Amino acid sequence: MKKETIIILASSRSNGDTSKVVNQLQQVVDCDVVDLNDYEISYYDYGHANKDDDFLPLMKRIISDYQNIIFATPVYWYTMSGILKVFFDRISDLLTIEKDLGRQLRGKGFGALSCCMNGSVDEEFWHPFKKTAGYLGMNYIGNIHVDSLENIDVLKDFGNKITTL
Ligand SMILES: Cc1cc2nc3c(=O)[nH]c(=O)nc-3n(C[C@H](O)[C@H](O)[C@H](O)COP(=O)(O)O)c2cc1C
């Protein structure tokens, strides 16, 4: 059966803390994962010279196959990872050269997961996620910060939010 939810893993290491948390979330939500380290996605380019890299094919697949998109990032310098920021910047392609694709994001679920062992995040951390979801017309499912691999119950609550949409 087709899965409803995809997690976009955006850490600088594929088997690090964020990946472990994502694996735990997969135990409570039936979902697929894409690791952005497996894709060549370059910085936003106003001239779209990079339109043949991996961003657009990946987005086309995600938009056609999934209803909910969860962005999973470690905390790097008080904010999302650079990998995820580049990915968000490239969403601008969906407002310019691929507008039809961008419109298809409307109504989809948008969630955010941050990870930092032994640290917390302020409410401001979530601001770009909430504003991005709003701008794209997506439904903000919510966000979760994980600072330990021992609090699976927190992930269960977050997973319930996704599955009861
Ligand atoms: C470049 C970099 C910046 C970081 N910045 C912060 C930070 O601002 N606040 C914090 O609490 N931890 C910070 N950390 C620690 C990571 O958030 C933490 O180790 C996290 O669990 C790593 O997840 P990962 O294995 O998926 O990269 C930083 C780590 C790196 C590598």
The ligand as a Gaussian input file, in Angstrom:
#p B3LYP/6-31G(d) Opt

LIG

0 1
 C       28.006000      22.522000      12.296000
 C       27.342000      22.193000      13.610000
 C       26.671000      23.174000      14.299000
 C       26.025000      22.884000      15.499000
 N       25.342000      23.868000      16.143000
 C       24.679000      23.590000      17.279000
 C       23.903000      24.592000      17.943000
 O       23.807000      25.726000      17.505000
 N       23.279000      24.277000      19.107000
 C       23.384000      23.018000      19.638000
 O       22.808000      22.780000      20.700000
 N       24.063000      22.039000      19.020000
 C       24.702000      22.274000      17.844000
 N       25.390000      21.275000      17.194000
 C       25.302000      19.897000      17.706000
 C       24.298000      19.045000      16.882000
 O       23.047000      19.703000      16.778000
 C       24.046000      17.699000      17.539000
 O       25.278000      17.044000      17.755000
 C       23.138000      16.840000      16.697000
 O       22.648000      15.790000      17.513000
 C       23.857000      16.303000      15.471000
 O       22.959000      15.616000      14.633000
 P       23.519000      14.850000      13.309000
 O       24.293000      13.660000      13.803000
 O       22.305000      14.459000      12.534000
 O       24.385000      15.849000      12.586000
 C       26.058000      21.558000      16.013000
 C       26.771000      20.574000      15.318000
 C       27.402000      20.868000      14.131000
 C       28.136000      19.784000      13.391000

